[in-house]
Amino acid sequence: MKRHAFSAAAVSGAILGAAMFASPAMAQEEKFITIGTGGQTGVYYVVGQSICRFVNQNAEETGIRCNAPSTGGSVANVNGIRGGEYTMGVAQSDVQYQAYNGTGNFEGNAYEDLRAVFKVHGEPLTILARADSGIETLDDLEGKRVNIGNPGSGQRNTMEVVMDAKGWTQDSFSLASQLDAAEMASALADNNIDAMAYVVGHPNGAIQEATTTVDSHLVPLNDDTVKSLVEEYPYYSMSVIPGGMYKGNDEDVETFGVAATFVTSADADEDLVYEAVKAVFDNFDRFKRLHPAFANLKPEEMVADGLSAPLHEGAARYYREQGWIE
């Protein structure tokens, strides 16, 4: 009996010892990241999926797992972070500014706990019009059937800024449709709209789909109204969509836009944000190959430009380790 009791104790001790000396990944509590993205044809979705790809490949070591569902876009992502639905999200630089400062769609409702993580790619406001629509300039949109974007999306937010600057309302168009990113190209091809607005990095799948199924062209956005917006708001800049990127669009087209940024909440766990950032930049060359819009990204610019909210401390810790910030 004594020998049996000793064996049981030894087994118990062995189990306890194994637990004590288990790897950190086995011992630590599993944590989850949910990233708000955008429509599945857009670059935001690729950003979220790419970040999760690198986070999840380290899951055994970090205990962190990540998913990045398709969402309504920038404004919806910020509201989702604020409401606790998302841990992090992608948002246009202007939406980040407006949310943190309580302007635009966030008028009187500033989200002071919003935190910046890094900037991603540039995103010009892109107007694609049917060739038979008669739309050649920004002013030609008036009286036409225009998809201004679904509520909560970045394109809707930027279009409303342009509309306000022009003195337009939705009644200024014969139709102001509110289709999301996945529906726009087919609506243009089916002649349900004359033009679609999209704030997006290039090349983009929805623009490629539309230009290959219907004769259509990119509309330059470079008049005095646009230039005044660029002068007034620090998160806007002029940009060029290179010619030859889309069928029937051989010439460069000048427009303006914002940048995609990655954001989170001040309440997000510091180690969680640190590991997400580390996963991206430790695999940076691979990250840049996941979409053409990422090809020219530079870490020093990503951690400094286009960020209106304070850096999250988890991100700042990694950047200090790399010598990118003080």
C-alpha positions as CSV (number, residue, x, y, z in Angstrom):
1,M,0.0,0.0,0.0
2,K,2.8,2.3,0.9
3,R,4.5,1.6,-2.4
4,H,1.3,2.2,-4.3
5,A,0.8,5.5,-2.5
6,F,4.3,6.6,-3.3
7,S,3.8,5.8,-7.0
8,A,0.6,7.9,-7.1
9,A,2.4,10.8,-5.5
10,A,5.3,10.5,-7.9
11,V,2.9,10.5,-10.9
12,S,1.2,13.6,-9.4
13,G,4.5,15.3,-8.9
14,A,5.6,14.5,-12.4
15,I,2.4,16.0,-13.8
16,L,2.8,19.1,-11.7
17,G,6.4,19.4,-12.8
18,A,5.5,19.1,-16.4
19,A,3.0,21.8,-16.0
20,M,5.4,24.0,-14.3
21,F,8.0,23.6,-17.0
22,A,5.6,23.7,-19.9
23,S,6.4,26.1,-22.7
24,P,5.0,29.6,-22.4
25,A,2.7,29.1,-25.4
26,M,1.1,26.1,-23.6
27,A,0.9,27.8,-20.3
28,Q,-0.4,31.3,-21.3
29,E,-4.0,32.2,-21.9
30,E,-5.0,32.4,-25.6
31,K,-5.8,35.9,-26.8
32,F,-7.7,37.0,-29.9
33,I,-7.4,39.9,-32.3
34,T,-10.3,40.9,-34.6
35,I,-9.4,43.4,-37.3
36,G,-12.1,45.5,-39.1
37,T,-11.3,45.7,-42.8
38,G,-13.6,46.6,-45.8
39,G,-15.1,45.0,-48.8
40,Q,-13.6,41.8,-50.1
41,T,-12.5,43.4,-53.4
42,G,-10.6,46.2,-51.7
43,V,-7.1,46.6,-50.3
44,Y,-8.4,47.0,-46.7
45,Y,-9.4,43.4,-46.7
46,V,-6.0,42.4,-47.9
47,V,-4.4,44.5,-45.2
48,G,-6.3,42.8,-42.4
49,Q,-5.9,39.3,-43.9
50,S,-2.2,39.9,-44.3
51,I,-1.6,41.1,-40.8
52,C,-3.6,38.1,-39.5
53,R,-1.5,35.8,-41.6
54,F,1.7,36.8,-39.9
55,V,0.1,37.0,-36.4
56,N,-1.3,33.5,-36.8
57,Q,1.9,32.0,-37.9
58,N,3.4,32.9,-34.5
59,A,0.3,31.7,-32.6
60,E,2.1,28.7,-31.0
61,E,4.7,31.1,-29.5
62,T,2.5,34.1,-28.6
63,G,-0.9,32.5,-27.9
64,I,-2.5,35.2,-30.1
65,R,-4.9,34.3,-32.9
66,C,-6.3,36.8,-35.4
67,N,-9.3,37.1,-37.7
68,A,-10.2,39.9,-40.2
69,P,-13.8,39.9,-41.4
70,S,-15.1,42.0,-44.2
71,T,-16.8,45.2,-42.9
72,G,-18.4,48.4,-44.0
73,G,-15.1,50.3,-44.0
74,S,-13.3,53.1,-42.2
75,V,-16.1,54.7,-40.2
76,A,-17.6,51.4,-39.3
77,N,-14.2,50.1,-38.2
78,V,-13.6,53.0,-35.9
79,N,-17.1,52.7,-34.4
80,G,-16.5,48.9,-34.1
81,I,-13.3,49.5,-32.1
82,R,-15.0,52.0,-30.0
83,G,-17.8,49.6,-29.3
84,G,-15.5,46.7,-28.5
85,E,-16.5,44.7,-31.6
86,Y,-13.0,45.0,-33.2
87,T,-9.6,45.1,-31.5
88,M,-8.0,47.0,-34.4
89,G,-9.0,48.2,-37.8
90,V,-8.1,49.9,-41.0
91,A,-9.3,53.5,-41.5
92,Q,-8.6,56.4,-43.9
93,S,-6.3,59.1,-42.5
94,D,-9.1,61.6,-42.7
95,V,-11.4,59.4,-40.7
96,Q,-8.8,58.9,-38.1
97,Y,-8.4,62.7,-37.8
98,Q,-12.1,63.3,-37.6
99,A,-12.7,60.6,-35.0
100,Y,-10.0,61.7,-32.7
101,N,-10.9,65.4,-33.1
102,G,-14.7,65.0,-33.1
103,T,-15.3,66.5,-36.6
104,G,-17.0,65.2,-39.8
105,N,-18.9,62.1,-39.1
106,F,-17.8,62.3,-35.5
107,E,-18.9,65.9,-35.0
108,G,-19.4,66.5,-31.2
109,N,-18.4,62.9,-30.4
110,A,-14.7,62.8,-30.3
111,Y,-13.0,59.4,-29.7
112,E,-10.1,60.5,-27.6
113,D,-9.1,56.9,-26.8
114,L,-8.4,56.2,-30.5
115,R,-4.8,55.2,-31.1
116,A,-2.7,55.1,-34.2
117,V,-0.6,52.0,-35.0
118,F,0.9,52.7,-38.5
119,K,0.1,54.1,-41.9
120,V,-0.2,51.7,-44.8
121,H,-0.7,52.7,-48.5
122,G,-1.9,55.8,-50.2
123,E,-5.5,55.9,-51.3
124,P,-6.7,58.4,-53.9
125,L,-10.4,59.2,-54.4
126,T,-11.1,57.4,-57.6
127,I,-14.0,58.3,-59.8
128,L,-14.7,55.8,-62.6
129,A,-17.4,56.8,-65.2
130,R,-19.0,55.0,-68.1
131,A,-17.7,56.2,-71.4
132,D,-21.2,57.0,-72.6
133,S,-22.0,59.1,-69.5
134,G,-20.6,62.4,-70.6
135,I,-18.6,62.7,-67.4
136,E,-15.1,64.1,-68.0
137,T,-14.7,66.4,-64.9
138,L,-15.7,66.5,-61.3
139,D,-18.4,69.1,-62.1
140,D,-19.9,66.7,-64.7
141,L,-21.1,64.4,-61.8
142,E,-23.9,66.9,-61.0
143,G,-27.2,65.6,-62.3
144,K,-25.8,62.1,-63.0
145,R,-26.4,58.7,-61.4
146,V,-23.5,58.4,-58.9
147,N,-22.6,55.8,-56.4
148,I,-21.4,57.8,-53.4
149,G,-20.7,54.8,-51.3
150,N,-22.3,52.9,-48.4
151,P,-22.8,54.7,-45.1
152,G,-19.7,54.0,-42.9
153,S,-17.3,53.6,-45.8
154,G,-14.3,55.7,-46.5
155,Q,-15.5,56.7,-50.0
156,R,-18.8,57.9,-48.6
157,N,-16.9,60.0,-46.0
158,T,-14.6,61.6,-48.6
159,M,-17.4,62.1,-51.2
160,E,-19.4,64.0,-48.5
161,V,-16.4,66.3,-48.0
162,V,-16.2,67.0,-51.7
163,M,-20.0,67.4,-51.9
164,D,-19.9,69.9,-49.1
165,A,-17.1,71.9,-50.7
166,K,-19.1,72.0,-54.0
167,G,-22.3,72.9,-52.2
168,W,-23.9,69.7,-53.3
169,T,-26.4,67.4,-51.6
170,Q,-27.6,64.0,-52.6
171,D,-30.4,65.8,-54.5
172,S,-27.6,67.3,-56.8
173,F,-27.5,63.9,-58.5
174,S,-30.3,62.2,-60.4
175,L,-29.5,59.2,-58.3
176,A,-27.2,59.0,-55.3
177,S,-26.8,55.2,-54.8
178,Q,-25.2,53.8,-51.7
179,L,-23.8,50.5,-52.9
180,D,-20.8,48.9,-51.1
181,A,-17.5,48.1,-52.8
182,A,-18.5,44.6,-53.9
183,E,-21.6,45.9,-55.8
184,M,-20.2,49.0,-57.6
185,A,-18.5,47.4,-60.6
186,S,-21.5,45.3,-61.7
187,A,-23.8,48.3,-61.2
188,L,-21.6,50.4,-63.6
189,A,-21.5,47.5,-66.1
190,D,-25.3,47.0,-66.0
191,N,-25.9,50.7,-66.6
192,N,-27.5,51.2,-63.2
193,I,-25.1,54.1,-62.4
194,D,-23.1,56.5,-64.5
195,A,-20.1,56.7,-62.2
196,M,-18.7,55.2,-59.0
197,A,-16.6,56.7,-56.3
198,Y,-14.0,54.6,-54.5
199,V,-11.2,55.6,-52.1
200,V,-8.7,52.8,-52.6
201,G,-5.1,51.8,-53.3
202,H,-4.2,50.8,-56.8
203,P,-4.3,48.5,-58.7
204,N,-7.8,47.4,-57.4
205,G,-9.9,44.4,-58.3
206,A,-13.2,46.3,-58.5
207,I,-11.8,48.9,-60.9
208,Q,-10.2,46.2,-63.0
209,E,-13.5,44.3,-63.1
210,A,-15.4,47.4,-64.2
211,T,-13.0,48.6,-66.9
212,T,-12.8,45.1,-68.5
213,T,-16.6,44.7,-68.6
214,V,-17.7,48.2,-69.8
215,D,-16.0,51.1,-71.6
216,S,-15.1,53.4,-68.7
217,H,-12.5,56.0,-67.7
218,L,-11.0,57.5,-64.6
219,V,-12.0,61.1,-64.0
220,P,-9.4,63.7,-62.9
221,L,-10.0,65.4,-59.6
222,N,-7.7,68.5,-59.7
223,D,-9.9,71.6,-59.9
224,D,-9.7,74.6,-57.6
225,T,-12.2,73.0,-55.1
226,V,-10.0,69.9,-54.7
227,K,-6.8,71.9,-54.4
228,S,-8.4,74.0,-51.7
229,L,-9.3,70.9,-49.8
230,V,-5.7,69.7,-50.0
231,E,-4.4,73.0,-48.7
232,E,-6.9,73.1,-45.9
233,Y,-6.6,69.5,-44.5
234,P,-3.2,68.0,-43.6
235,Y,-4.4,64.4,-44.2
236,Y,-5.1,65.1,-48.0
237,S,-2.5,65.2,-50.8
238,M,-2.5,65.2,-54.5
239,S,-1.6,61.9,-56.2
240,V,-1.5,60.3,-59.6
241,I,-3.1,57.0,-60.8
242,P,-0.5,55.7,-63.4
243,G,-1.7,55.2,-66.9
244,G,-1.8,51.7,-68.3
245,M,-3.0,50.2,-65.1
246,Y,-6.6,49.6,-66.3
247,K,-8.0,48.8,-69.7
248,G,-8.9,51.9,-71.7
249,N,-7.0,54.2,-69.3
250,D,-3.6,54.8,-70.9
251,E,-2.9,58.2,-69.5
252,D,-1.9,59.3,-65.9
253,V,-4.9,60.7,-64.0
254,E,-4.4,63.3,-61.3
255,T,-6.6,63.1,-58.2
256,F,-6.3,63.6,-54.5
257,G,-6.7,61.4,-51.5
258,V,-5.8,60.1,-48.1
259,A,-3.8,57.2,-46.7
260,A,-4.9,53.9,-45.2
261,T,-4.0,53.8,-41.5
262,F,-4.1,51.0,-38.9
263,V,-5.7,52.0,-35.7
264,T,-6.8,50.6,-32.3
265,S,-8.0,51.7,-28.9
266,A,-6.0,53.0,-25.9
267,D,-7.6,50.1,-24.0
268,A,-6.1,47.5,-26.3
269,D,-3.6,45.2,-24.5
270,E,-0.1,46.6,-25.0
271,D,1.5,43.2,-25.6
272,L,-1.2,42.3,-28.1
273,V,-0.6,45.4,-30.2
274,Y,3.2,45.0,-29.8
275,E,3.0,41.4,-31.2
276,A,0.8,42.4,-34.1
277,V,3.2,45.2,-35.1
278,K,6.2,42.9,-34.6
279,A,4.5,40.2,-36.8
280,V,4.2,42.7,-39.7
281,F,7.6,44.3,-39.5
282,D,9.5,41.2,-38.8
283,N,8.1,39.8,-42.0
284,F,8.1,43.2,-43.9
285,D,9.6,42.0,-47.2
286,R,6.9,39.3,-47.4
287,F,4.2,41.7,-46.4
288,K,5.1,44.1,-49.2
289,R,4.7,41.3,-51.8
290,L,1.1,40.5,-50.7
291,H,-0.4,43.4,-52.7
292,P,1.0,45.9,-55.3
293,A,-0.2,48.8,-53.2
294,F,2.3,47.7,-50.5
295,A,5.4,47.6,-52.8
296,N,6.8,51.0,-51.9
297,L,6.1,51.1,-48.2
298,K,8.9,52.3,-46.0
299,P,8.8,51.6,-42.2
300,E,10.1,55.1,-41.3
301,E,7.2,56.7,-43.2
302,M,4.6,54.2,-41.9
303,V,5.3,55.1,-38.3
304,A,5.2,58.9,-38.7
305,D,3.1,60.1,-41.7
306,G,-0.7,60.4,-41.8
307,L,-1.2,59.7,-38.1
308,S,-3.5,62.1,-36.3
309,A,-4.1,60.1,-33.1
310,P,-1.3,59.3,-30.6
311,L,0.7,56.1,-31.2
312,H,-0.5,53.2,-29.1
313,E,2.2,52.3,-26.5
314,G,2.5,48.8,-27.8
315,A,3.4,50.0,-31.3
316,A,5.6,52.8,-29.9
317,R,7.6,50.2,-27.9
318,Y,8.4,48.2,-31.0
319,Y,9.3,51.3,-33.0
320,R,11.7,52.5,-30.2
321,E,13.4,49.1,-30.2
322,Q,14.0,49.5,-34.0
323,G,15.3,53.1,-33.6
324,W,12.5,54.5,-35.7
325,I,11.2,56.9,-33.0
326,E,12.7,58.3,-29.8
